[in-house]
Amino acid sequence: MTVTKPARVDCDRGFDTAISMAEAAADRNPAWWNEIRMGADDALDASYCSSKLLGALLQSAAHRLGVPAADVWAHIRRTGELPL
């Protein structure tokens, strides 16, 4: 078994907000998600951080699947399915 170092996404600002918004979205709670977004001082930073987090997760999925990241991006665009 190969142990790899976990990916780290550098989001100095917006990380906590992005994580909270992701938790609310995963909980299928749009009211909570919107409450976090509206109350955030760093909503734009959180948006950028969310994109960086999603990108890192998708690149990690590609690595786990043994396929180029471009194939994962194309699959998502074509099907809307996340290979996580």
DSSP file with accessible surface (Angstrom, degrees, kcal/mol):
  #  RESIDUE AA STRUCTURE BP1 BP2  ACC     N-H-->O    O-->H-N    N-H-->O    O-->H-N    TCO  KAPPA ALPHA  PHI   PSI    X-CA   Y-CA   Z-CA
    1    1 A M              0   0  219      0, 0.0     2,-0.5     0, 0.0     0, 0.0   0.000 360.0 360.0 360.0 132.9    0.0    0.0    0.0
    2    2 A T        -     0   0  125      2,-0.0     2,-0.6     0, 0.0     0, 0.0  -0.807 360.0-151.9 -96.6 127.6    1.3    3.4   -0.9
    3    3 A V        -     0   0  124     -2,-0.5     2,-0.3     0, 0.0     0, 0.0  -0.880  15.3-167.3 -99.2 124.7    0.8    6.2    1.6
    4    4 A T        -     0   0   91     -2,-0.6     3,-0.1     3,-0.0    -2,-0.0  -0.823  27.7-104.0-111.3 153.7    0.6    9.6    0.0
    5    5 A K        -     0   0  189     -2,-0.3     3,-0.1     1,-0.1    -1,-0.0  -0.543  45.6-106.3 -72.6 134.5    0.7   13.0    1.7
    6    6 A P        -     0   0  109      0, 0.0     2,-0.1     0, 0.0    -1,-0.1  -0.292  37.2-105.3 -61.5 145.8   -2.8   14.6    1.9
    7    7 A A        -     0   0   82     49,-0.1     2,-0.5    -3,-0.1    49,-0.0  -0.448  32.2-153.6 -69.4 142.7   -3.4   17.4   -0.4
    8    8 A R        -     0   0  227     -2,-0.1     2,-0.6    -3,-0.1    -1,-0.0  -0.988   1.0-152.8-122.3 126.2   -3.4   20.8    1.2
    9    9 A V        -     0   0   26     -2,-0.5     2,-1.1     2,-0.1    44,-0.1  -0.875  14.5-138.0 -99.9 124.2   -5.3   23.7   -0.3
   10   10 A D        +     0   0  102     -2,-0.6     2,-0.4    42,-0.1     3,-0.1  -0.719  42.0 149.0 -86.4  99.4   -3.9   27.1    0.5
   11   11 A a        +     0   0   18     -2,-1.1     4,-0.5     1,-0.1    -2,-0.1  -0.814  16.1 176.5-130.0  89.3   -6.8   29.4    1.3
   12   12 A D  S    S+     0   0  147     -2,-0.4     2,-0.4     1,-0.1    -1,-0.1   0.917  74.7  33.2 -60.7 -43.6   -5.7   31.9    3.8
   13   13 A R  S    S+     0   0  158      1,-0.1    36,-0.2    -3,-0.1    -1,-0.1  -0.911 120.6  20.7-115.2 140.9   -9.0   33.7    3.8
   14   14 A G  S  > S+     0   0    3     -2,-0.4     4,-2.9    34,-0.1     5,-0.2   0.331  80.6 116.5  94.3  -7.9  -12.4   32.1    3.3
   15   15 A F  H  > S+     0   0   79     -4,-0.5     4,-2.7     2,-0.2     5,-0.2   0.948  78.1  45.4 -62.3 -50.6  -11.5   28.5    4.3
   16   16 A D  H  > S+     0   0  127      1,-0.2     4,-2.4     2,-0.2    -1,-0.2   0.911 116.0  47.3 -60.6 -41.2  -13.7   28.3    7.3
   17   17 A T  H  > S+     0   0   21      2,-0.2     4,-2.8     1,-0.2     5,-0.2   0.928 111.6  50.5 -65.1 -44.4  -16.6   29.8    5.4
   18   18 A A  H  X S+     0   0    0     -4,-2.9     4,-2.3     1,-0.2    -2,-0.2   0.913 112.1  47.2 -60.4 -43.5  -16.1   27.5    2.4
   19   19 A I  H  X S+     0   0   71     -4,-2.7     4,-2.5     2,-0.2    -1,-0.2   0.920 112.9  48.8 -65.3 -42.9  -16.0   24.4    4.6
   20   20 A S  H  X S+     0   0   44     -4,-2.4     4,-2.4    -5,-0.2    -2,-0.2   0.917 111.9  48.9 -63.5 -41.6  -19.1   25.5    6.5
   21   21 A M  H  X S+     0   0   13     -4,-2.8     4,-2.6     2,-0.2    -1,-0.2   0.898 110.8  50.8 -65.4 -38.6  -21.0   26.2    3.2
   22   22 A A  H  X S+     0   0   57     -4,-2.3     4,-2.8    -5,-0.2    -2,-0.2   0.908 109.6  50.7 -64.3 -40.2  -19.9   22.8    1.9
   23   23 A E  H  X S+     0   0  116     -4,-2.5     4,-1.8     2,-0.2    -2,-0.2   0.930 111.4  47.6 -62.9 -43.8  -21.2   21.1    5.1
   24   24 A A  H  <>S+     0   0    0     -4,-2.4     5,-2.4     1,-0.2    -2,-0.2   0.910 113.2  48.3 -63.9 -41.7  -24.5   22.9    4.7
   25   25 A A  H ><5S+     0   0   56     -4,-2.6     3,-1.7     1,-0.2    -2,-0.2   0.915 110.4  50.4 -65.2 -42.4  -24.8   21.9    1.1
   26   26 A A  H 3<5S+     0   0   85     -4,-2.8    -1,-0.2     1,-0.3    -2,-0.2   0.828 107.7  54.4 -64.8 -29.1  -23.9   18.3    1.8
   27   27 A D  T 3<5S-     0   0  104     -4,-1.8    -1,-0.3    -5,-0.2    -2,-0.2   0.429 114.0-123.7 -81.1   0.3  -26.6   18.4    4.5
   28   28 A R  T < 5 +     0   0  220     -3,-1.7    -3,-0.2     1,-0.2    -2,-0.1   0.908  66.8 138.3  55.9  46.8  -29.0   19.6    1.7
   29   29 A N     >< +     0   0   57     -5,-2.4     4,-2.4     1,-0.1     3,-0.2  -0.758  24.8 172.5-123.9  82.8  -29.8   22.6    3.8
   30   30 A P  H  > S+     0   0   98      0, 0.0     4,-2.7     0, 0.0     5,-0.2   0.824  79.3  58.0 -64.0 -29.0  -30.0   25.7    1.5
   31   31 A A  H  > S+     0   0   70      2,-0.2     4,-2.2     1,-0.2     5,-0.1   0.937 110.0  43.3 -65.4 -43.7  -31.3   27.9    4.3
   32   32 A W  H  > S+     0   0   78      2,-0.2     4,-2.4     1,-0.2     5,-0.2   0.926 113.7  52.2 -65.5 -43.6  -28.3   27.2    6.4
   33   33 A W  H  X S+     0   0   90     -4,-2.4     4,-2.5     1,-0.2    -2,-0.2   0.937 112.0  45.5 -57.3 -47.3  -26.0   27.5    3.3
   34   34 A N  H  X S+     0   0   63     -4,-2.7     4,-3.1     1,-0.2     5,-0.3   0.879 109.4  55.3 -67.3 -36.7  -27.5   30.9    2.5
   35   35 A E  H  X S+     0   0  140     -4,-2.2     4,-1.8    -5,-0.2    -1,-0.2   0.927 110.6  45.8 -60.7 -43.2  -27.3   32.0    6.2
   36   36 A I  H  X S+     0   0   30     -4,-2.4     4,-0.8     2,-0.2    -2,-0.2   0.946 115.0  47.5 -63.8 -47.8  -23.5   31.3    6.2
   37   37 A R  H >< S+     0   0   97     -4,-2.5     3,-0.7     1,-0.2    -2,-0.2   0.923 113.7  46.1 -61.1 -46.3  -23.0   33.0    2.8
   38   38 A M  H 3< S+     0   0  125     -4,-3.1    -1,-0.2     1,-0.2    -2,-0.2   0.816 115.3  46.9 -69.2 -29.9  -25.0   36.1    3.8
   39   39 A G  H 3< S+     0   0   61     -4,-1.8     2,-0.2    -5,-0.3    -1,-0.2   0.514  89.1 109.3 -90.4  -1.7  -23.2   36.4    7.2
   40   40 A A    X<  -     0   0   22     -4,-0.8     3,-0.5    -3,-0.7    -3,-0.0  -0.518  52.9-161.2 -82.3 136.1  -19.7   35.9    5.9
   41   41 A D  T 3  S+     0   0  166     -2,-0.2     3,-0.2     1,-0.2    -1,-0.1   0.641  97.0  44.5 -78.2 -18.1  -17.2   38.8    5.8
   42   42 A D  T 3>  +     0   0   32      1,-0.1     4,-3.0     2,-0.1     5,-0.2  -0.178  67.5 137.7-121.3  39.1  -15.2   36.8    3.3
   43   43 A A  H <> S+     0   0   31     -3,-0.5     4,-2.1     1,-0.2    -1,-0.1   0.879  77.3  46.1 -59.7 -40.0  -17.9   35.5    0.9
   44   44 A L  H  > S+     0   0  150      2,-0.2     4,-2.1     1,-0.2    -1,-0.2   0.915 113.9  48.7 -69.7 -39.5  -15.8   36.2   -2.3
   45   45 A D  H  > S+     0   0   54      1,-0.2     4,-2.8     2,-0.2    -2,-0.2   0.902 110.8  52.0 -63.5 -38.6  -12.7   34.6   -0.7
   46   46 A A  H  X S+     0   0    0     -4,-3.0     4,-2.8     2,-0.2    -2,-0.2   0.884 106.7  53.3 -65.0 -38.1  -14.9   31.6    0.3
   47   47 A S  H  X S+     0   0   65     -4,-2.1     4,-1.9    -5,-0.2    -1,-0.2   0.933 111.9  44.4 -62.2 -45.3  -16.1   31.2   -3.3
   48   48 A Y  H  X S+     0   0  155     -4,-2.1     4,-2.2     2,-0.2    -2,-0.2   0.936 113.7  50.2 -64.8 -43.5  -12.6   31.1   -4.6
   49   49 A a  H  X S+     0   0    1     -4,-2.8     4,-2.8     1,-0.2    -2,-0.2   0.898 107.1  55.1 -62.6 -39.2  -11.5   28.8   -1.8
   50   50 A S  H  X S+     0   0   43     -4,-2.8     4,-2.7     1,-0.2    -1,-0.2   0.912 108.1  49.1 -59.5 -41.1  -14.5   26.5   -2.6
   51   51 A S  H  X S+     0   0   80     -4,-1.9     4,-2.6     2,-0.2    -1,-0.2   0.907 111.3  49.1 -65.4 -40.6  -13.3   26.3   -6.2
   52   52 A K  H  X S+     0   0   68     -4,-2.2     4,-2.4     2,-0.2    -2,-0.2   0.914 111.9  49.1 -64.9 -41.2   -9.8   25.5   -5.1
   53   53 A L  H  X S+     0   0   35     -4,-2.8     4,-2.5     2,-0.2    -2,-0.2   0.932 112.0  47.9 -63.3 -45.5  -11.1   22.8   -2.8
   54   54 A L  H  X S+     0   0   81     -4,-2.7     4,-2.6     1,-0.2     5,-0.2   0.926 111.5  50.9 -62.0 -43.9  -13.2   21.2   -5.5
   55   55 A G  H  X S+     0   0   14     -4,-2.6     4,-2.5     1,-0.2    -1,-0.2   0.923 110.6  48.5 -59.0 -44.2  -10.3   21.3   -8.0
   56   56 A A  H  X S+     0   0   22     -4,-2.4     4,-2.3     1,-0.2    -1,-0.2   0.905 111.8  49.7 -64.3 -40.7   -8.1   19.6   -5.5
   57   57 A L  H  X S+     0   0   96     -4,-2.5     4,-2.3     2,-0.2    -1,-0.2   0.906 112.2  47.4 -64.7 -40.4  -10.7   16.9   -4.7
   58   58 A L  H  X S+     0   0    4     -4,-2.6     4,-2.3     2,-0.2    -2,-0.2   0.892 111.6  49.6 -71.4 -37.3  -11.2   16.2   -8.4
   59   59 A Q  H  X S+     0   0  112     -4,-2.5     4,-2.3    -5,-0.2    -1,-0.2   0.904 111.2  50.7 -64.9 -38.4   -7.5   16.0   -9.1
   60   60 A S  H  X S+     0   0   46     -4,-2.3     4,-2.7     2,-0.2    -2,-0.2   0.911 108.6  51.6 -64.3 -40.9   -7.2   13.6   -6.2
   61   61 A A  H  X S+     0   0    0     -4,-2.3     4,-2.4     1,-0.2    -2,-0.2   0.921 109.0  50.9 -61.6 -42.1  -10.1   11.5   -7.6
   62   62 A A  H  X>S+     0   0    2     -4,-2.3     5,-2.2     2,-0.2     4,-1.0   0.927 110.2  49.5 -61.4 -43.4   -8.3   11.4  -11.0
   63   63 A H  H ><5S+     0   0  139     -4,-2.3     3,-0.7     1,-0.2    -2,-0.2   0.934 111.4  48.7 -61.4 -45.3   -5.1   10.2   -9.3
   64   64 A R  H 3<5S+     0   0  149     -4,-2.7    -1,-0.2     1,-0.3    -2,-0.2   0.863 113.8  46.9 -62.8 -36.7   -7.0    7.5   -7.4
   65   65 A L  H 3<5S-     0   0  103     -4,-2.4    -1,-0.3    -5,-0.2    -2,-0.2   0.596 109.9-125.0 -80.7 -12.5   -8.7    6.4  -10.6
   66   66 A G  T <<5 +     0   0   67     -4,-1.0    -3,-0.2    -3,-0.7    -4,-0.1   0.823  70.0 118.9  73.5  30.8   -5.4    6.4  -12.5
   67   67 A V  S   <S-     0   0   56     -5,-2.2    -1,-0.3    -6,-0.2    -2,-0.1  -0.882  72.9 -89.3-124.1 158.9   -6.7    8.7  -15.2
   68   68 A P    >>  -     0   0   80      0, 0.0     4,-1.2     0, 0.0     3,-1.1  -0.369  34.3-122.7 -63.8 145.4   -5.6   12.2  -16.4
   69   69 A A  H 3> S+     0   0   31      1,-0.3     4,-2.5     2,-0.2     3,-0.3   0.862 111.5  64.1 -57.9 -34.6   -7.3   15.0  -14.6
   70   70 A A  H 3> S+     0   0   68      1,-0.2     4,-2.4     2,-0.2    -1,-0.3   0.853  98.5  54.7 -58.9 -33.9   -8.6   16.3  -18.0
   71   71 A D  H <> S+     0   0   89     -3,-1.1     4,-2.3     2,-0.2    -1,-0.2   0.879 107.8  49.1 -67.0 -37.3  -10.6   13.0  -18.3
   72   72 A V  H  X S+     0   0    5     -4,-1.2     4,-2.5    -3,-0.3    -2,-0.2   0.939 111.1  48.9 -66.9 -45.8  -12.3   13.7  -15.0
   73   73 A W  H  X S+     0   0   80     -4,-2.5     4,-2.5     1,-0.2    -2,-0.2   0.932 113.2  47.8 -58.6 -44.9  -13.1   17.3  -15.9
   74   74 A A  H  X S+     0   0   41     -4,-2.4     4,-2.3    -5,-0.2    -1,-0.2   0.905 110.2  52.0 -63.6 -41.9  -14.5   16.1  -19.3
   75   75 A H  H  X S+     0   0   53     -4,-2.3     4,-2.9     2,-0.2     5,-0.5   0.926 110.9  47.6 -60.5 -44.6  -16.6   13.3  -17.6
   76   76 A I  H  X S+     0   0   34     -4,-2.5     4,-2.6     1,-0.2    -2,-0.2   0.924 112.5  48.3 -64.9 -44.0  -18.1   15.8  -15.2
   77   77 A R  H  < S+     0   0  198     -4,-2.5    -1,-0.2    -5,-0.2    -2,-0.2   0.886 117.1  43.3 -62.3 -37.5  -19.0   18.3  -17.9
   78   78 A R  H  < S+     0   0  176     -4,-2.3    -2,-0.2    -5,-0.2    -1,-0.2   0.892 133.2  14.9 -76.1 -40.7  -20.5   15.5  -20.0
   79   79 A T  H  < S-     0   0   61     -4,-2.9    -3,-0.2    -5,-0.2    -2,-0.2   0.656  85.2-129.5-112.7 -22.1  -22.5   13.7  -17.3
   80   80 A G     <  +     0   0   60     -4,-2.6     2,-0.4    -5,-0.5    -4,-0.2   0.530  66.3 131.4  78.4   5.6  -22.7   16.0  -14.3
   81   81 A E        -     0   0  120     -6,-0.5    -1,-0.3    -5,-0.1    -2,-0.2  -0.765  52.9-141.0 -96.7 136.9  -21.5   13.1  -12.1
   82   82 A L        -     0   0   95     -2,-0.4     2,-1.6    -3,-0.1   -10,-0.0  -0.839   7.5-145.0 -94.4 126.5  -18.6   13.4   -9.6
   83   83 A P              0   0   34      0, 0.0   -18,-0.1     0, 0.0    -1,-0.1  -0.288 360.0 360.0 -85.9  53.4  -16.3   10.5   -9.5
   84   84 A L              0   0  112     -2,-1.6    -2,-0.1   -24,-0.0   -26,-0.1  -0.729 360.0 360.0-101.3 360.0  -15.6   10.8   -5.8
